[in-house]
Amino acid sequence: MTETPTTIELICFAGAPNLPIFAAEDLGAFEEGGITVNLSTTPSSVYQAEHLIDGTFQMAGTAFDNIVAYQEGQGVFKPAVPPDLFVFMGATQVQLALITAPEVKSYADLKGRKLALDALATGFAFVLYEMLGRAGLEPVDYEMVAVGATIKRWESVRDGETAGTLVLQPFTSIAQAQGFNVLGTSTDLFESYQGGTFAASRAWATDNADAVKGFIKGYLKGLDWTLDPANRIEAGELLLAKMPILKPGVVDAVMDSLLDPKSGLTPRAEILPDGMKTVLDLRSKYGAGAPLSDAERYFDLGTYHQVVGS
C-alpha cells in the first residue's frame, strides 16, 4: 500500500529566491521525496517566527538573522517557551538594495525622513543601520518604522508613506523600472552575507527526519534545474507565472541577480560560514545582547550531508 505523503507547511517571504521551490513543485521533486509542500508567504518576520514556533508551519525560508534573534531572545515576538529553531540548509547570499523615492538621490536626502523595515531589530534591519552609518548618518537623522515583509515595504515607499527601504529581487528591479533609486546594496558592503536559509524546530526535524530529507532532495533538484543555463528562459517564465507582480520587462535583470551566487541563490544550497559571521557581527554591533561569535549554535547540517553525501 502506498504511504500517504507527509505534508509540510512551509512559510517564506515573497520573492524571486522562491524559484527553486516553484521548480521543485513543477518537476514533481517533492512527491519523489514522499512529501507534499504547501507554500505560504508571510506578512512579516514576526508572524513567521510566531507561527513557526507554535507549529502552524513546520519549515521556514527565512533570514539567518531571524533564527539567531529568536534563539537569543532578541526577537519582537516573545514566545511562552524558549524556541528550538535551527538552520538545516542554506539558500541565498541575497543582495539587499536600498531603494528610495525618486526625489531621494543621496543618503543626505534621507535626513528627517521615514524608512521602512520589517521589524526594527530582526531580519535585515542591521544591514540598513550599517549602510546608513557608513554613509555618515546618525540614528537621530531618520525614523525607522516597522511595516512588514518586502512587498509591504516596497508598497510603503511606492505610495509615499516612507522614503526608502531594503528590498530583494524582484522588487529591486520593479522599483528601478518605476523611477525609484538604488542608493546602495549589501554586496557593496560585505564580501559575504548569509541571507536566506531554511529552518525548522529541532524537535519536529528529529521526529520527521525522512520528511526533512525529502524536502532537501526536492529543493536541490529544483535548485539544480533553476541554475542550469539551458533552463533560463523557462525559469524566467515560471517566475513570471508564480509572481504576477513581476513584469516581462524586468525579468532578465531579476534572473541575472538571482543566478549570480554573489547576489542570489547559493549553489548546492550550502551555508556561507563567512556570511554567517557577518550576520553575527552585525547583531553583536546593533543588537541588545552580548557579542555573538559561534554560528554553529544555530545550524545542524547532519541531514543535509546525508542527502548530498558529504
MARNUNU-434407 format. One line per field, with one value per residue: x, y, z of N, C-alpha, C in turn; residue in one letter. Coordinates in pm, whole numbers, plus 50000, padded with zeros to 5 digits. Example, Ala and Ser with C-alpha at 12.3 -4.5 7.8 and 13.67 -1.06 7.14 Angstrom:
nc1 = [51319; 51285]
nc2 = [49431; 49775]
nc3 = [50780; 50708]
cac1 = [51230; 51367]
cac2 = [49550; 49894]
cac3 = [50780; 50714]
cc1 = [51320; 51290]
cc2 = [49670; 50003]
cc3 = [50780; 50787]
aa = [A; S]
//
This chain:
nc1 = [50085; 50056; 50220; 50083; 50180; 50388; 50278; 50416; 50404; 50515; 50665; 50751; 50923; 50788; 50931; 51189; 51384; 51236; 51211; 51343; 51180; 50932; 51009; 51076; 50825; 50694; 50846; 50782; 50943; 50925; 50723; 50853; 51021; 50852; 50687; 50451; 50439; 50316; 50323; 50335; 50324; 50472; 50345; 50517; 50828; 50783; 50529; 50596; 50792; 50646; 50451; 50598; 50726; 50506; 50415; 50233; 50343; 50586; 50833; 51055; 51151; 51387; 51558; 51888; 51955; 51709; 51666; 51881; 51812; 51569; 51645; 51820; 51657; 51597; 51406; 51112; 50863; 50773; 50804; 50621; 50762; 51110; 51235; 51332; 51469; 51649; 51888; 51881; 51968; 52128; 52047; 52044; 52277; 52189; 52112; 52062; 51894; 51897; 51630; 51491; 51267; 51183; 51273; 51473; 51798; 52042; 52222; 52219; 51980; 51800; 51776; 51572; 51361; 51128; 51199; 51140; 51110; 51107; 51098; 51219; 51446; 51519; 51574; 51671; 51734; 51968; 52152; 52065; 52100; 52379; 52451; 52353; 52499; 52764; 52745; 52747; 52528; 52342; 52147; 51961; 51903; 51706; 51391; 51287; 51040; 50830; 50693; 50654; 50683; 50879; 50722; 50532; 50694; 50803; 50567; 50507; 50704; 50660; 50405; 50454; 50459; 50685; 51036; 51232; 51367; 51491; 51509; 51471; 51523; 51223; 51180; 51365; 51430; 51174; 51118; 51321; 51245; 51024; 51114; 51230; 51506; 51827; 52031; 52238; 52380; 52377; 52581; 52771; 52882; 52955; 53160; 53056; 52737; 52509; 52210; 51929; 51797; 51697; 51484; 51380; 51209; 51406; 51297; 51075; 51208; 51368; 51177; 51072; 51253; 51273; 51100; 51231; 51459; 51335; 51244; 51485; 51608; 51419; 51419; 51687; 51690; 51514; 51664; 51899; 51790; 51700; 51940; 52064; 52190; 52062; 51796; 51715; 51535; 51288; 51279; 51257; 51005; 50852; 50885; 50757; 50497; 50439; 50472; 50285; 50323; 50559; 50692; 50736; 50932; 51131; 51225; 51463; 51669; 51612; 51654; 51927; 52041; 51945; 52063; 52329; 52572; 52677; 52479; 52242; 52095; 52250; 52479; 52417; 52289; 52444; 52568; 52707; 52986; 53148; 52959; 52770; 52919; 52933; 52663; 52640; 52829; 52707; 52472; 52588; 52689; 52466; 52255; 52070; 52191; 52469; 52793; 52815; 52951; 52965; 52858; 52780; 52602; 52354; 52290; 52252; 52379; 52357; 52153; 52135; 52393; 52375; 52204; 52338; 52568; 52813]
nc2 = [49881; 50221; 50479; 50763; 51086; 51294; 51603; 51918; 52227; 52518; 52831; 53128; 53430; 53646; 53648; 53642; 53446; 53219; 53065; 52805; 52642; 52665; 52542; 52284; 52194; 52191; 52000; 51773; 51697; 51708; 51526; 51293; 51268; 51187; 51373; 51643; 51982; 52273; 52595; 52904; 53261; 53505; 53780; 53921; 53910; 53869; 53746; 53512; 53393; 53357; 53169; 52961; 52875; 52800; 52582; 52593; 52618; 52402; 52437; 52702; 52945; 53170; 53465; 53423; 53576; 53607; 53358; 53351; 53574; 53500; 53270; 53381; 53526; 53781; 53859; 54026; 53910; 53737; 53426; 53182; 52965; 52874; 52883; 52624; 52653; 52592; 52610; 52414; 52404; 52600; 52880; 53142; 53404; 53661; 53981; 54281; 54575; 54924; 55097; 55405; 55689; 55875; 56141; 56124; 56119; 56083; 55978; 56183; 56305; 56158; 56250; 56336; 56187; 55907; 55559; 55233; 54919; 54562; 54450; 54620; 54518; 54273; 54039; 54207; 54448; 54538; 54548; 54767; 54969; 54965; 55041; 55303; 55416; 55397; 55576; 55809; 55891; 55945; 55778; 55970; 56108; 56004; 55824; 55506; 55274; 54999; 54790; 54544; 54255; 54225; 54304; 54471; 54671; 54777; 54874; 55074; 55263; 55312; 55424; 55659; 55672; 55614; 55697; 55527; 55189; 54855; 54606; 54291; 54102; 54030; 54298; 54503; 54547; 54603; 54841; 55011; 55018; 55176; 55425; 55469; 55500; 55336; 55346; 55202; 54873; 54560; 54398; 54578; 54641; 54407; 54119; 53867; 53751; 53587; 53542; 53415; 53116; 52778; 52667; 52498; 52354; 52186; 51968; 51890; 51830; 51615; 51421; 51388; 51305; 51180; 51334; 51579; 51507; 51447; 51700; 51843; 51698; 51740; 52023; 52069; 51947; 52114; 52348; 52285; 52261; 52523; 52665; 52574; 52679; 52614; 52617; 52874; 53056; 52923; 52912; 53183; 53231; 53068; 53200; 53443; 53346; 53260; 53483; 53733; 54006; 54063; 54181; 54124; 54297; 54333; 54089; 53973; 54116; 54048; 53769; 53767; 53866; 53676; 53437; 53478; 53385; 53567; 53743; 53613; 53295; 53023; 52791; 52442; 52492; 52549; 52650; 52966; 53020; 53253; 53442; 53397; 53477; 53751; 53821; 53765; 53945; 54190; 54172; 54161; 54417; 54589; 54475; 54379; 54215; 54019; 54005; 53797; 53498; 53230; 53058; 52797; 52723; 52766; 52611; 52288; 52060; 51793; 51622; 51735; 51675; 51400; 51370; 51492; 51353; 51417]
nc3 = [50000; 49915; 50087; 50252; 50152; 50355; 50471; 50446; 50590; 50471; 50521; 50371; 50269; 50024; 49702; 49446; 49518; 49581; 49360; 49311; 49468; 49342; 49103; 49190; 49267; 49016; 48883; 49018; 49222; 49501; 49553; 49473; 49686; 49881; 50003; 50048; 49976; 50108; 50026; 50184; 50197; 50407; 50602; 50761; 50948; 51215; 51230; 51092; 51260; 51499; 51422; 51322; 51548; 51706; 51570; 51361; 51111; 50967; 50853; 50751; 50513; 50562; 50688; 50807; 51028; 51157; 51279; 51459; 51615; 51746; 51881; 52058; 52219; 52138; 51961; 51824; 51881; 52174; 52271; 52469; 52563; 52547; 52215; 51977; 51736; 51430; 51164; 50875; 50619; 50366; 50149; 50009; 49925; 49883; 49764; 49906; 49846; 49887; 49824; 49716; 49729; 49429; 49453; 49636; 49617; 49730; 50026; 50208; 50151; 50292; 50546; 50816; 50722; 50692; 50716; 50599; 50763; 50813; 51078; 51369; 51487; 51384; 51113; 50825; 50930; 51058; 50855; 50709; 50904; 50917; 50655; 50648; 50857; 50763; 50561; 50691; 50839; 51138; 51397; 51485; 51263; 51103; 51085; 51179; 51077; 51138; 50901; 50784; 50563; 50253; 50023; 50138; 50236; 50002; 49888; 50071; 50021; 49751; 49765; 49892; 50168; 50314; 50281; 50195; 50176; 50242; 49995; 49819; 49516; 49327; 49366; 49368; 49094; 48999; 49132; 49029; 48761; 48777; 48831; 49078; 49307; 49362; 49624; 49734; 49793; 49975; 49887; 49816; 50055; 50197; 50166; 50197; 50293; 50485; 50373; 50298; 50448; 50529; 50783; 51084; 51370; 51611; 51745; 51586; 51345; 51425; 51479; 51229; 51031; 50777; 50624; 50626; 50483; 50238; 50165; 50137; 49927; 49722; 49700; 49625; 49375; 49237; 49259; 49115; 48860; 48821; 48819; 48593; 48291; 48054; 48113; 48152; 48017; 48043; 48319; 48385; 48277; 48443; 48686; 48628; 48601; 48857; 49013; 48979; 49017; 48901; 48595; 48240; 48135; 48327; 48400; 48306; 48436; 48698; 48690; 48628; 48866; 49047; 48965; 49007; 49229; 49410; 49465; 49481; 49454; 49627; 49510; 49541; 49775; 49996; 50320; 50419; 50574; 50623; 50562; 50761; 50979; 50927; 50970; 51246; 51345; 51284; 51437; 51688; 51700; 51672; 51807; 52109; 52291; 52429; 52268; 51978; 51845; 51777; 51528; 51488; 51678; 51579; 51362; 51204; 51001; 50955; 50839; 50586; 50486; 50479; 50266; 50046; 50047; 50165]
cac1 = [50000; 50133; 50209; 50037; 50293; 50389; 50255; 50497; 50359; 50636; 50636; 50864; 50897; 50767; 51050; 51247; 51455; 51148; 51203; 51370; 51063; 50836; 51061; 51063; 50684; 50663; 50919; 50738; 51057; 50883; 50650; 50953; 51076; 50749; 50627; 50374; 50477; 50223; 50399; 50265; 50413; 50447; 50333; 50625; 50915; 50721; 50427; 50663; 50854; 50542; 50379; 50694; 50748; 50386; 50388; 50143; 50430; 50693; 50959; 51054; 51260; 51397; 51692; 51965; 51947; 51584; 51686; 51969; 51739; 51471; 51718; 51886; 51557; 51601; 51303; 50999; 50767; 50831; 50732; 50599; 50871; 51224; 51226; 51444; 51484; 51783; 51903; 51923; 52021; 52139; 51959; 52091; 52355; 52089; 52152; 51964; 51912; 51828; 51555; 51441; 51173; 51250; 51339; 51585; 51907; 52164; 52197; 52188; 51839; 51719; 51766; 51437; 51262; 51094; 51247; 51060; 51174; 51018; 51094; 51328; 51566; 51540; 51580; 51778; 51740; 52104; 52219; 52029; 52170; 52520; 52460; 52332; 52611; 52883; 52721; 52760; 52403; 52323; 52007; 51873; 51882; 51596; 51297; 51257; 50906; 50810; 50574; 50634; 50765; 50933; 50621; 50471; 50792; 50805; 50443; 50511; 50787; 50588; 50288; 50497; 50448; 50822; 51128; 51323; 51366; 51570; 51432; 51543; 51456; 51224; 51132; 51468; 51411; 51043; 51130; 51401; 51167; 50923; 51176; 51285; 51652; 51901; 52145; 52346; 52340; 52454; 52702; 52871; 52940; 53004; 53204; 52965; 52629; 52413; 52075; 51824; 51823; 51579; 51489; 51270; 51239; 51486; 51209; 50999; 51301; 51409; 51063; 51031; 51380; 51252; 51038; 51337; 51539; 51256; 51243; 51619; 51625; 51333; 51467; 51812; 51657; 51461; 51774; 51985; 51716; 51698; 52075; 52110; 52171; 51970; 51658; 51694; 51412; 51175; 51279; 51200; 50860; 50792; 50882; 50650; 50369; 50419; 50476; 50220; 50373; 50675; 50656; 50838; 51039; 51237; 51258; 51603; 51750; 51585; 51722; 52071; 52075; 51912; 52154; 52464; 52587; 52712; 52361; 52121; 52093; 52378; 52489; 52406; 52224; 52538; 52575; 52822; 53043; 53186; 52834; 52712; 52998; 52888; 52534; 52665; 52899; 52609; 52386; 52670; 52707; 52343; 52155; 52057; 52256; 52614; 52853; 52793; 53058; 52959; 52747; 52741; 52490; 52227; 52264; 52290; 52374; 52367; 52062; 52179; 52510; 52329; 52142; 52434; 52676; 52942]
cac2 = [50000; 50344; 50564; 50900; 51178; 51389; 51741; 52020; 52366; 52598; 52974; 53203; 53566; 53655; 53695; 53557; 53328; 53102; 52997; 52661; 52574; 52655; 52443; 52152; 52157; 52159; 51879; 51660; 51656; 51685; 51399; 51186; 51257; 51141; 51484; 51749; 52111; 52386; 52718; 53027; 53376; 53569; 53926; 53981; 53815; 53839; 53643; 53388; 53334; 53314; 53050; 52851; 52829; 52734; 52459; 52612; 52584; 52313; 52488; 52841; 53005; 53293; 53519; 53362; 53662; 53582; 53242; 53396; 53667; 53432; 53180; 53462; 53600; 53921; 53883; 54110; 53819; 53670; 53300; 53140; 52874; 52901; 52811; 52535; 52667; 52576; 52610; 52282; 52418; 52737; 52915; 53255; 53515; 53766; 54121; 54374; 54706; 55037; 55173; 55531; 55767; 55941; 56266; 56094; 56081; 56063; 55946; 56308; 56336; 56079; 56316; 56379; 56106; 55776; 55444; 55115; 54793; 54453; 54472; 54713; 54454; 54140; 54038; 54281; 54582; 54579; 54582; 54906; 55055; 54972; 55120; 55443; 55460; 55416; 55695; 55928; 55926; 55901; 55739; 56086; 56171; 55939; 55749; 55372; 55226; 54859; 54775; 54405; 54188; 54306; 54365; 54581; 54780; 54840; 54950; 55194; 55360; 55345; 55508; 55783; 55668; 55618; 55746; 55424; 55061; 54748; 54504; 54197; 54081; 54117; 54432; 54599; 54579; 54665; 54980; 55087; 55035; 55277; 55554; 55478; 55494; 55244; 55419; 55109; 54735; 54486; 54344; 54686; 54649; 54280; 54014; 53754; 53775; 53477; 53596; 53316; 52981; 52701; 52639; 52422; 52327; 52063; 51859; 51843; 51771; 51485; 51328; 51381; 51308; 51145; 51449; 51678; 51457; 51463; 51842; 51880; 51637; 51809; 52159; 52066; 51917; 52239; 52443; 52247; 52296; 52668; 52716; 52523; 52783; 52568; 52637; 53013; 53115; 52857; 52952; 53317; 53219; 53012; 53307; 53534; 53282; 53245; 53614; 53827; 54143; 54076; 54206; 54073; 54392; 54332; 53953; 53944; 54172; 53966; 53641; 53793; 53876; 53552; 53330; 53514; 53343; 53681; 53825; 53533; 53156; 52961; 52656; 52329; 52542; 52541; 52766; 53053; 53049; 53394; 53518; 53385; 53563; 53889; 53837; 53771; 54070; 54298; 54159; 54199; 54562; 54665; 54405; 54415; 54118; 54011; 53973; 53660; 53456; 53087; 53033; 52656; 52708; 52793; 52522; 52147; 52017; 51648; 51564; 51786; 51599; 51266; 51378; 51524; 51256; 51470]
cac3 = [50000; 49905; 50205; 50229; 50167; 50465; 50428; 50514; 50576; 50456; 50515; 50317; 50223; 49880; 49632; 49342; 49571; 49593; 49231; 49318; 49526; 49232; 49008; 49251; 49258; 48877; 48845; 49099; 49304; 49639; 49553; 49469; 49821; 49973; 50077; 49982; 50034; 50095; 50044; 50220; 50213; 50535; 50600; 50839; 51018; 51345; 51204; 51055; 51379; 51593; 51377; 51312; 51685; 51761; 51495; 51247; 50998; 51008; 50798; 50707; 50438; 50639; 50707; 50916; 51146; 51229; 51366; 51567; 51703; 51832; 51970; 52161; 52294; 52095; 51863; 51864; 51944; 52289; 52290; 52608; 52597; 52459; 52088; 51945; 51592; 51376; 51019; 50826; 50482; 50319; 50036; 49929; 49979; 49867; 49754; 49960; 49785; 49950; 49725; 49772; 49649; 49316; 49490; 49727; 49527; 49808; 50166; 50278; 50129; 50384; 50676; 50853; 50653; 50747; 50642; 50632; 50796; 50851; 51223; 51399; 51541; 51328; 50968; 50759; 50988; 51091; 50730; 50679; 51001; 50878; 50533; 50682; 50939; 50679; 50478; 50776; 50906; 51275; 51421; 51502; 51132; 51031; 51169; 51129; 51107; 51104; 50818; 50745; 50462; 50143; 49937; 50213; 50243; 49870; 49871; 50155; 49950; 49627; 49795; 49955; 50314; 50363; 50178; 50149; 50246; 50182; 49926; 49737; 49388; 49209; 49399; 49327; 48953; 48984; 49177; 48933; 48638; 48802; 48857; 49213; 49306; 49448; 49680; 49765; 49814; 50075; 49826; 49817; 50190; 50253; 50075; 50213; 50389; 50482; 50368; 50318; 50495; 50564; 50926; 51147; 51511; 51625; 51787; 51470; 51249; 51477; 51465; 51089; 50956; 50637; 50558; 50605; 50369; 50116; 50127; 50089; 49795; 49627; 49680; 49549; 49236; 49182; 49251; 49002; 48737; 48811; 48790; 48465; 48189; 47949; 48157; 48194; 47963; 48106; 48460; 48389; 48253; 48565; 48786; 48588; 48627; 49001; 49076; 48887; 49034; 48814; 48456; 48147; 48109; 48428; 48439; 48277; 48544; 48817; 48672; 48638; 49008; 49116; 48924; 49049; 49370; 49496; 49494; 49476; 49500; 49657; 49455; 49636; 49897; 50107; 50407; 50395; 50706; 50634; 50562; 50895; 51067; 50903; 51039; 51391; 51374; 51280; 51555; 51804; 51698; 51681; 51886; 52250; 52377; 52432; 52137; 51931; 51755; 51748; 51435; 51492; 51772; 51513; 51248; 51208; 50861; 50950; 50741; 50455; 50441; 50444; 50133; 49941; 50052; 50207]
cc1 = [50089; 50110; 50161; 50154; 50278; 50370; 50338; 50437; 50483; 50598; 50763; 50824; 50875; 50894; 51101; 51324; 51368; 51142; 51239; 51255; 50957; 50879; 51045; 50919; 50650; 50728; 50869; 50845; 51020; 50807; 50746; 51014; 50974; 50683; 50540; 50410; 50371; 50299; 50307; 50367; 50372; 50432; 50445; 50709; 50855; 50616; 50493; 50721; 50750; 50482; 50470; 50716; 50627; 50344; 50288; 50216; 50544; 50830; 50942; 51174; 51276; 51541; 51761; 51954; 51818; 51599; 51773; 51891; 51647; 51537; 51786; 51786; 51551; 51495; 51191; 50894; 50837; 50753; 50724; 50709; 50987; 51214; 51347; 51468; 51630; 51778; 51949; 51977; 52031; 52041; 52019; 52193; 52262; 52151; 52038; 51993; 51833; 51761; 51497; 51346; 51248; 51325; 51458; 51699; 52040; 52126; 52159; 52041; 51746; 51703; 51624; 51326; 51238; 51146; 51173; 51147; 51066; 50992; 51220; 51455; 51582; 51548; 51698; 51794; 51883; 52187; 52190; 52096; 52316; 52538; 52449; 52448; 52736; 52869; 52723; 52633; 52399; 52176; 51911; 51836; 51760; 51506; 51269; 51115; 50894; 50681; 50554; 50726; 50794; 50826; 50552; 50566; 50801; 50681; 50445; 50596; 50715; 50475; 50324; 50487; 50585; 50914; 51222; 51310; 51464; 51476; 51526; 51467; 51327; 51193; 51236; 51445; 51276; 51050; 51209; 51323; 51062; 50982; 51228; 51436; 51706; 52025; 52264; 52291; 52427; 52582; 52809; 52948; 53012; 53047; 53109; 52862; 52529; 52273; 51973; 51877; 51690; 51593; 51366; 51300; 51314; 51396; 51132; 51091; 51348; 51300; 51024; 51154; 51360; 51188; 51141; 51425; 51464; 51253; 51378; 51642; 51544; 51382; 51594; 51789; 51602; 51570; 51865; 51919; 51721; 51833; 52131; 52085; 52073; 51824; 51624; 51564; 51290; 51164; 51220; 51050; 50788; 50781; 50772; 50513; 50337; 50415; 50417; 50268; 50492; 50631; 50769; 50956; 51154; 51284; 51403; 51695; 51733; 51659; 51874; 52115; 52055; 52013; 52300; 52481; 52628; 52590; 52232; 52140; 52234; 52381; 52492; 52340; 52315; 52526; 52702; 52883; 53083; 53062; 52763; 52787; 52958; 52757; 52556; 52737; 52801; 52515; 52462; 52683; 52578; 52237; 52162; 52136; 52407; 52667; 52837; 52904; 53048; 52839; 52696; 52627; 52356; 52200; 52311; 52270; 52382; 52280; 52098; 52295; 52473; 52272; 52246; 52555; 52811; 52930]
cc2 = [50125; 50431; 50703; 50996; 51266; 51530; 51836; 52156; 52453; 52744; 53049; 53348; 53563; 53707; 53595; 53437; 53205; 53021; 52848; 52581; 52558; 52546; 52302; 52103; 52113; 52029; 51754; 51611; 51632; 51554; 51281; 51162; 51218; 51250; 51569; 51879; 52214; 52514; 52836; 53139; 53453; 53720; 53996; 53873; 53777; 53730; 53510; 53318; 53279; 53181; 52935; 52791; 52754; 52611; 52472; 52578; 52498; 52360; 52633; 52869; 53145; 53340; 53448; 53444; 53641; 53464; 53279; 53481; 53593; 53330; 53256; 53543; 53746; 53954; 53971; 54027; 53743; 53541; 53261; 53045; 52901; 52821; 52721; 52535; 52646; 52577; 52472; 52286; 52565; 52762; 53025; 53339; 53637; 53907; 54209; 54513; 54811; 55117; 55297; 55599; 55843; 56068; 56246; 56036; 56058; 56028; 56072; 56344; 56257; 56145; 56368; 56296; 55973; 55666; 55321; 54993; 54687; 54464; 54551; 54646; 54310; 54151; 54118; 54422; 54629; 54610; 54727; 55002; 55074; 55057; 55269; 55498; 55485; 55537; 55823; 55971; 55868; 55862; 55856; 56150; 56116; 55867; 55614; 55333; 55082; 54844; 54632; 54360; 54278; 54376; 54482; 54700; 54854; 54925; 55078; 55303; 55406; 55444; 55636; 55786; 55670; 55656; 55640; 55297; 54966; 54648; 54405; 54181; 54001; 54263; 54539; 54643; 54644; 54813; 55064; 55115; 55145; 55411; 55574; 55452; 55380; 55317; 55328; 54971; 54669; 54430; 54451; 54687; 54522; 54183; 53895; 53788; 53661; 53534; 53490; 53182; 52908; 52653; 52563; 52414; 52195; 51945; 51803; 51772; 51633; 51382; 51305; 51385; 51275; 51259; 51558; 51635; 51477; 51607; 51883; 51825; 51712; 51949; 52159; 52032; 52042; 52344; 52412; 52284; 52446; 52723; 52667; 52629; 52743; 52595; 52782; 53073; 53055; 52896; 53093; 53316; 53163; 53119; 53408; 53477; 53278; 53379; 53718; 53971; 54171; 54089; 54161; 54167; 54389; 54190; 53918; 53995; 54091; 53833; 53659; 53795; 53743; 53442; 53359; 53477; 53456; 53762; 53744; 53393; 53101; 52821; 52550; 52370; 52528; 52664; 52842; 53091; 53195; 53483; 53512; 53472; 53709; 53916; 53851; 53899; 54187; 54293; 54195; 54350; 54637; 54600; 54440; 54323; 54125; 53979; 53825; 53623; 53311; 53055; 52890; 52630; 52710; 52703; 52381; 52094; 51865; 51585; 51609; 51703; 51453; 51264; 51400; 51432; 51310; 51530]
cc3 = [50000; 50029; 50165; 50248; 50290; 50410; 50513; 50485; 50582; 50444; 50476; 50294; 50073; 49815; 49532; 49399; 49592; 49463; 49238; 49379; 49418; 49133; 49063; 49245; 49116; 48832; 48919; 49194; 49449; 49651; 49550; 49606; 49925; 50054; 49985; 50052; 50004; 50127; 50073; 50227; 50338; 50522; 50675; 50903; 51153; 51329; 51173; 51177; 51475; 51550; 51337; 51450; 51739; 51681; 51383; 51117; 51050; 50960; 50757; 50619; 50493; 50649; 50822; 51043; 51224; 51324; 51485; 51667; 51798; 51924; 52083; 52243; 52258; 51990; 51916; 51936; 52056; 52317; 52437; 52655; 52502; 52329; 52067; 51794; 51550; 51224; 50975; 50683; 50448; 50204; 49949; 50003; 49986; 49864; 49800; 49906; 49862; 49839; 49792; 49675; 49540; 49355; 49583; 49644; 49599; 49951; 50244; 50263; 50221; 50521; 50698; 50790; 50725; 50655; 50691; 50659; 50816; 51001; 51257; 51446; 51495; 51176; 50916; 50815; 51009; 50966; 50694; 50775; 50959; 50751; 50564; 50764; 50856; 50588; 50560; 50845; 51047; 51295; 51437; 51369; 51058; 51132; 51103; 51170; 51058; 51024; 50769; 50633; 50342; 50061; 50008; 50222; 50110; 49851; 49953; 50091; 49823; 49652; 49870; 50106; 50380; 50247; 50124; 50230; 50178; 50117; 49860; 49606; 49406; 49238; 49366; 49183; 48926; 49022; 49077; 48804; 48653; 48846; 48997; 49207; 49391; 49496; 49707; 49786; 49921; 50016; 49806; 49949; 50232; 50144; 50079; 50319; 50376; 50490; 50400; 50366; 50507; 50708; 50971; 51295; 51519; 51661; 51668; 51371; 51295; 51456; 51319; 50997; 50809; 50559; 50531; 50488; 50238; 50069; 50070; 49949; 49689; 49596; 49595; 49402; 49167; 49165; 49132; 48869; 48716; 48768; 48657; 48357; 48079; 47983; 48185; 48143; 48030; 48254; 48476; 48368; 48376; 48672; 48754; 48622; 48776; 49075; 48981; 48899; 48943; 48668; 48363; 48127; 48208; 48461; 48412; 48388; 48672; 48806; 48681; 48784; 49079; 49086; 48959; 49197; 49464; 49536; 49501; 49530; 49519; 49597; 49565; 49768; 50020; 50196; 50376; 50530; 50724; 50637; 50696; 50994; 51050; 50976; 51189; 51430; 51378; 51400; 51682; 51815; 51728; 51770; 52034; 52342; 52373; 52292; 52104; 51833; 51710; 51660; 51445; 51590; 51700; 51393; 51277; 51067; 50846; 50844; 50599; 50402; 50409; 50302; 50025; 49942; 50087; 50346]
aa = [M; T; E; T; P; T; T; I; E; L; I; C; F; A; G; A; P; N; L; P; I; F; A; A; E; D; L; G; A; F; E; E; G; G; I; T; V; N; L; S; T; T; P; S; S; V; Y; Q; A; E; H; L; I; D; G; T; F; Q; M; A; G; T; A; F; D; N; I; V; A; Y; Q; E; G; Q; G; V; F; K; P; A; V; P; P; D; L; F; V; F; M; G; A; T; Q; V; Q; L; A; L; I; T; A; P; E; V; K; S; Y; A; D; L; K; G; R; K; L; A; L; D; A; L; A; T; G; F; A; F; V; L; Y; E; M; L; G; R; A; G; L; E; P; V; D; Y; E; M; V; A; V; G; A; T; I; K; R; W; E; S; V; R; D; G; E; T; A; G; T; L; V; L; Q; P; F; T; S; I; A; Q; A; Q; G; F; N; V; L; G; T; S; T; D; L; F; E; S; Y; Q; G; G; T; F; A; A; S; R; A; W; A; T; D; N; A; D; A; V; K; G; F; I; K; G; Y; L; K; G; L; D; W; T; L; D; P; A; N; R; I; E; A; G; E; L; L; L; A; K; M; P; I; L; K; P; G; V; V; D; A; V; M; D; S; L; L; D; P; K; S; G; L; T; P; R; A; E; I; L; P; D; G; M; K; T; V; L; D; L; R; S; K; Y; G; A; G; A; P; L; S; D; A; E; R; Y; F; D; L; G; T; Y; H; Q; V; V; G; S]
//
